[in-house]
Amino acid sequence: MKEYRLNVDPRILELLGPNLYTNIYYVLAELISNAYDADAKNVYIISNKDDIRVEDDGHGMSYEAGDIARYLNVAGVSRTTEEESHTKSGTRRKMGRKGVGKLAALSVSENVDVLTVANGEKSGFVLSRHPENGNELKAIPDESIVFERVEDHGSAIIMRHPQYRLHKTLDAVKRNLLKIFPLVDANFRIHVIRGTETVTIDDFDRSVMGELSTLITLGAKFAPLCDLVPDSYPDKRSELVVSQEVKTMPVTMKTSDGKEHEYPLEVLGWIGTYKTTRGRKAEMTDFPDNFISLFANEKMGEFNILPIVGQNKLNEVYVVGQLHVDLFELTDLPDMALSNRQGYKSDDPRYEAVREYVRNELLAEILKKREAFTDIVNAGKKLQKEEAQRNDEAKLRLSVDAFRKKASEEAAKALKELGVNVSREAMEEAISKSISANSPDLGLKAAVDAQKKKILISQTYPDKPFADIIYQMLVYNNVPTDDILYTNCDDEACRVPEGRAVYDYLREFFVESYSTQKIFVLFVTSENTKVSWGAITEVGASWITQIDHKIFNIHPFRPEHPLNDEVQWQSTNREEPTRGDLWMIRLNADVFCQKVEAICDALDYGKKTRAQNMAHLGTLVSIRNA
């Protein structure tokens, strides 16, 4: 009878077992990774009434060759050299490193059967959170080692009476698995089986890429994904789908021997945005559909960094991506995985470098492409609305001209009938009566005014985070998005129609219009303003047309004439003059709310109270006491 001895304090099983993972799909990902490292071509996830079984057709483990002894050496490092970093076949790079993942199944069940067969040699034992004989594990006799799907070689992990269950529909199970283990193709398939139902997962790329509207790939390995994104707008495809080179950044790290070295940190993978989110909530899964995952050596290390790198913008709900950074798992460098194996240490220089790159460059770039896609989709609707506005403007011109002509004629007729020798008061009364009689002809002016944008947020793109705060505070104070003109807004309703220049739009509907309504301008000023020709032009235009405006300034910049620098402007701080996190002292936060409320008063919007505005502002920006 074979003996199986666990090379670790059995109390570790009781401590780690139920706490190592809190989601069954992370457990399955570990077991699938083990199958991948065993050069399996098929993994079978079989959900039965009283157990969940994971079988694979990999090499299996030989008791005689010492494979099982190595398996039971929990937390033994599985790769210390480059040669050990590859599987037996030499065709795959190993995902496992620390050997802790083999305990993953104990997070689901108190007792787990491990069955394996290698070249016909069978072995089996029971992993338990509470071993009866210390390090000695209960052996499973050969006649009880039975597989459902494999024959001469492979392994099976049987989680008996599992605490967690798979989703009720296999389609949802498939979506969950694809999110955390995308490395599937014709050479590595995952089969999910429940009763008579079966779903096979063998093509990640096509199933996800077909749902996207925009895509950025990093590295030649992922460039072919671009061909899988639907070609909805061929003339604009180069703006929406693009392949880029690998992103490389230098990172200085200490190796295990304490010496510092500079390593090239390479980021590969892809990031995109969905065409729509409609219908997704109808089939709820255990993971959100908007995420940015981090992988190393093809294995997921952290499912979603979007909450960390994002800014809670509305259009972030469309974002999805998977980034691969193999330097996270370089054998020579410290392990950066968290103890629960569901994330990375946030203070590791490698993690910090990737986080800042995604936050400051990659995410901003894909969101701009999403904006471009939205503009293209809605271009027709916006052009129709603009054409209606233009037609009403033309009608207003005709009405005003007709009014002037008719009023003048009737005034002249009235004066003639009164004779030459009439008093000034009589003339004024006659003209006044004529104007009153014809004033209904100008009723269209109200309709024209109602169609116009009321507020322009003037800013440079580097100052978008601050402009976004102003925009969100306006919306919070019941300002309709259709009344706001904000060229870099995440909400397409605030941007000018696709293909239209903002200056042409402003000139046509505000400078050359017969309607006297002017736009209220909110200037976001900072050190970036001085180097932005567009921002300087807008400042000059507002002075020439005498448009009312408010100033929201980022220190240390100082607004000057022709802006109205004689009144108090709102001042906000930034960690660096041209970039970084924003913050305000309490006084400036109060001034911010005061200005937003003043705008609402001027344009007749139903503003919130000061206390409500201060509380909401505190959710958008850091407010400090000093």
Secondary structure, DSSP 8 states (H G I E B T S, - for coil): ---EE-SS-THHHHHHTTTS-SSHHHHHHHHHHHHHHTT-SEEEEEE-SSEEEEEE-S----TTTTHHHHHTSTT--S-SSTGGGB-TTSSSB----SS-GGGGGGGT-SEEEEEEEETTEEEEEEEESS-TBTTEEEE--GGG---SS--SSEEEEEEES-SS---SSHHHHHHHHHHH----BTTBEEEEEETTEEEEE--HHHHHHTTEEEEEEESTTTGGGGGGS--S-GGGHHHHEEEE--EEEEEEEE-TTS-EEEEEEEEEEEEEEES--TTSTTS--SS-SSEEEEEETTEEEES--HHHH----GGGGGEEEEEE-GGGG-TTS---B-TTSSSB-TTSHHHHHHHHHIIIIIHHHHHHHHHHHHHHHHHHHHHHHHHHHHHHHHHHHHHHHHHHHHHHHHHHHHHHHH-SS--HHHHHHHHHHHHHHHGGGGGHHHHHHHHS--EEEE--GGGHHHHHHHHHHHHHTT--GGGEE-TT-SSGGGS--TT--HHHHHIIIIIS-SS----EEEEEESTTGGG-HHHHHHHHHHHHTT--EEEEEETT----TTS-TTS--EEEEESSSSSS-EEEEHHHHHHHHHHHHHHHHHHT-----HHHHHHHHHHHSEEE--
